[in-house]
Amino acid sequence: NPINIASGTGYSIKEILNAIAQVAGKKIKKIVFDPSKPSMIPVRVMDVTKAQSLLGFKARTSLETGLKYTIDWYLAQSMNDCVDVSPGKIFLTSCARA
């Protein structure tokens, strides 16, 4: 049986995008959701009951800190040219790893 390792806190896509922008030192002028795409669950929260009871797990890293670690790691890789951080935008572009 799977065990969810997560914080147990839910975030909307907008909250995550804003947190990424803040950690990356960027500003997002406007977030536009594509109305032609199927709607998603607005907030997803993982049930961490098993992780807490079986493993004694409790998340110690905040969303912002985890994003900072992830962005720092990603930018340290040889894929720097695969990230477009133009003003108001943060996009992963398609590229092959060297």
Disulfide bonds with the S-S distance in Angstrom:
Cys82-Cys95 1.49
